[in-house]
Amino acid sequence: MLRIKGLRRRWIINTVGVVSVLGLVCVLAVTAVFAAYYYSSIQADMRYQARATTEFFAEYSNQSYNRYYQSCITYTQTFDYKNKIELQFINTQGDIVATSYGKWTGQSPDTPDVQDAIAQRDIVPYVGRNPHTGERIIAVSSPIIFSNGEVIGVLRYVTSTRVVDMQIWKIAGISTAALIVILLIILASSNYYIRSILIPLSEIIEKAKRITNGSYGIQIQTKYDDEVGELAETI
């Protein structure tokens, strides 16, 4: 019986164990692919909106600073997607001039994308945590260049990744559930297959022991025409 238990254990390790590892790798790969797709899609859309809005505000670059900042405030007040994305106008000192959440509301962003956009004079994305709240965010900062070539501020789109992360976790959960179902099917089929081997094998072992003890009249019969049947005929 020890051999039978050992055989069952080896079978489970060699089949279910390998399938579990490969399945877990597949679950992680699928989750990573969907996460990269969702994050890159959101970031690409925000980059496009930031570039388009920056080009729109280039028309105001020949106005005075006060008129320009007033235009920023007016634009944020009529921003259509304020329930999903926050639009911020930030000066070169990193202070918020206007935001779609309200005039001069919120703390100044401490993420590196703002200063990097000013230094590089190009759109810079950021994916990480908000230093003030700890919430995961996606942000895109685009420099605003005045008529004399001076960078006078940054237009910044920022949104929480909470909804995206929930979707990613849902995909991971579905993939894990599918893996568990597959493992249960493998376990059920493996158990049936193992029993078809172990039951006749245990009978052969029992009768072989009786023959060893002197019961030479015993015959080992089996209905299986395979290696198990060949073993019974040989004994």
C-alpha positions in Angstrom: 0.0 0.0 0.0 3.0 2.3 0.6 4.0 1.9 -3.1 0.5 2.7 -4.2 0.4 5.9 -2.1 3.8 6.8 -3.4 2.7 6.2 -7.0 -0.4 8.4 -6.5 1.7 11.1 -4.9 4.3 11.0 -7.8 1.5 11.2 -10.4 -0.1 14.2 -8.7 3.3 16.0 -8.4 4.3 15.2 -12.0 1.0 16.2 -13.6 -1.0 18.6 -11.4 2.1 20.2 -10.1 3.5 21.0 -13.5 0.1 22.1 -14.8 -0.3 24.4 -11.8 3.0 26.1 -12.3 2.4 26.5 -16.1 -1.1 27.8 -15.4 0.1 30.3 -12.8 2.6 31.6 -15.3 -0.1 32.0 -17.9 -2.4 33.8 -15.4 0.4 36.2 -14.6 1.3 36.7 -18.3 -2.4 37.4 -19.2 -2.8 39.8 -16.3 0.5 41.6 -17.2 -0.6 41.9 -20.9 -4.0 43.4 -20.1 -2.4 45.7 -17.5 0.1 47.0 -20.0 -2.6 47.4 -22.7 -5.0 49.4 -20.3 -2.2 51.6 -19.0 -0.7 52.3 -22.4 -4.1 53.1 -23.9 -5.0 55.5 -21.1 -1.6 57.2 -21.3 -1.8 57.5 -25.1 -5.3 59.1 -24.9 -4.1 61.6 -22.2 -1.0 62.5 -24.3 -3.2 63.2 -27.2 -5.6 65.3 -25.2 -2.6 67.2 -23.6 -1.1 67.9 -27.0 -4.3 69.1 -28.5 -5.2 71.3 -25.5 -1.7 72.8 -25.5 -1.9 73.6 -29.2 -5.3 75.2 -28.5 -3.8 77.4 -25.8 -0.9 78.4 -28.1 -3.4 80.9 -29.5 -3.4 82.8 -26.2 0.4 82.9 -26.0 0.5 86.5 -27.4 -1.7 87.8 -24.7 -0.6 89.2 -21.3 0.1 86.8 -18.5 -3.0 87.8 -16.6 -5.3 87.3 -19.6 -3.6 84.0 -20.2 -4.1 82.7 -16.7 -7.7 83.9 -16.8 -8.2 81.9 -20.0 -6.9 78.9 -18.1 -9.3 79.3 -15.3 -12.2 79.7 -17.7 -11.2 76.6 -19.6 -11.0 74.4 -16.5 -14.5 75.6 -15.4 -16.0 74.3 -18.7 -13.9 71.1 -18.9 -16.2 68.3 -20.0 -14.4 65.3 -18.5 -13.9 66.6 -15.0 -15.7 63.6 -13.5 -13.0 61.3 -14.9 -9.9 63.3 -15.4 -8.6 66.4 -13.6 -7.1 69.2 -15.7 -4.5 71.3 -14.0 -2.6 74.4 -15.1 0.6 74.8 -13.1 3.1 77.6 -13.1 6.9 77.1 -13.3 7.2 77.1 -9.5 4.9 74.0 -9.4 1.9 75.8 -8.0 -1.6 75.1 -9.3 -3.0 78.1 -11.1 -6.3 76.5 -12.1 -7.9 73.1 -11.9 -11.1 71.5 -13.1 -11.8 70.7 -9.4 -12.1 74.4 -8.6 -9.9 77.5 -8.7 -6.7 77.1 -6.8 -7.8 73.9 -5.1 -5.6 71.0 -4.0 -2.0 70.7 -3.2 0.8 71.4 -5.7 1.8 68.1 -7.4 5.2 66.7 -6.2 5.5 64.2 -9.0 8.6 64.6 -11.3 6.6 64.9 -14.6 5.9 68.6 -14.0 9.5 69.8 -13.7 10.6 67.3 -16.4 8.1 68.7 -18.8 9.5 72.2 -18.2 13.1 71.1 -18.5 12.6 68.9 -21.6 10.0 71.2 -23.2 8.0 68.1 -24.1 5.2 66.0 -22.9 6.2 63.8 -20.0 4.0 61.0 -18.5 4.0 59.7 -14.9 2.6 56.4 -13.6 2.8 55.9 -9.8 1.5 57.1 -6.5 0.3 60.5 -5.5 2.8 61.6 -2.8 0.0 63.4 -0.9 -2.7 60.7 -0.9 -0.8 57.5 -1.8 -3.4 56.8 -4.5 -2.1 55.3 -7.8 -2.4 57.8 -10.6 -1.6 58.3 -14.3 -0.5 61.9 -15.2 0.6 63.6 -18.4 2.3 67.0 -18.2 2.7 69.2 -21.3 4.7 72.4 -21.3 3.0 75.7 -22.2 5.4 77.9 -24.2 4.8 81.7 -24.4 5.3 83.7 -27.6 8.8 84.6 -26.7 9.8 81.0 -26.3 9.6 81.0 -22.5 7.9 78.1 -20.8 5.4 79.8 -18.5 3.6 76.7 -17.1 2.5 73.2 -17.5 -0.9 71.7 -18.6 -1.4 68.5 -16.7 -4.0 65.8 -17.0 -4.2 63.4 -14.0 -6.6 60.5 -13.3 -6.8 57.7 -10.7 -6.0 54.2 -11.8 -8.6 52.7 -9.3 -11.1 51.7 -12.0 -8.4 50.3 -14.2 -6.8 48.4 -11.4 -10.2 46.9 -10.5 -10.6 45.7 -14.0 -7.1 44.2 -14.0 -7.9 42.4 -10.7 -11.1 41.1 -12.2 -9.2 39.6 -15.2 -6.7 38.0 -12.8 -9.6 36.6 -10.8 -11.3 35.1 -13.9 -8.0 33.6 -15.1 -7.4 32.1 -11.7 -10.9 30.7 -11.6 -10.4 29.1 -15.0 -7.1 27.6 -13.8 -8.8 26.1 -10.8 -11.5 24.6 -12.9 -8.9 23.1 -15.2 -7.0 21.7 -12.2 -10.2 20.1 -10.8 -10.9 18.4 -14.2 -7.3 17.1 -14.3 -7.6 15.9 -10.7 -10.9 14.1 -11.4 -9.6 12.5 -14.7 -6.3 11.6 -13.1 -8.0 10.0 -10.1 -10.0 7.8 -12.4 -7.0 6.9 -14.5 -4.9 6.1 -11.4 -7.6 4.0 -9.8 -7.7 1.9 -13.1 -4.1 1.1 -12.5 -3.9 0.9 -8.7 -6.9 -1.4 -8.1 -5.7 -4.2 -10.3 -2.1 -3.6 -9.2 -3.1 -3.9 -5.6 -4.8 -7.2 -6.4 -1.7 -8.5 -8.1 0.5 -7.5 -5.2 -1.9 -9.3 -2.7 -2.0 -12.5 -4.7 1.7 -12.4 -5.4 2.3 -12.3 -1.6 0.0 -15.3 -1.2 1.9 -17.2 -3.8 5.1 -16.3 -2.0 3.7 -17.8 1.2 3.0 -21.1 -0.6 -0.5 -20.8 -2.1 0.6 -21.9 -5.5 -2.9 -22.8 -6.7 -3.8 -19.1 -7.0 -4.2 -17.6 -10.4 -3.9 -13.9 -11.1 -6.6 -12.9 -13.6 -7.0 -9.4 -15.1 -9.3 -8.0 -17.7 -6.7 -5.4 -18.9 -4.8 -6.1 -22.1 -1.9 -3.8 -21.3 1.2 -3.7 -19.1 -0.8 -4.5 -16.0 -2.3 -7.6 -17.7 1.2 -8.6 -19.0 2.5 -8.3 -15.4 -0.3 -10.6 -14.1 0.3 -13.3 -16.8 4.1 -13.2 -16.1 3.6 -13.7 -12.4 
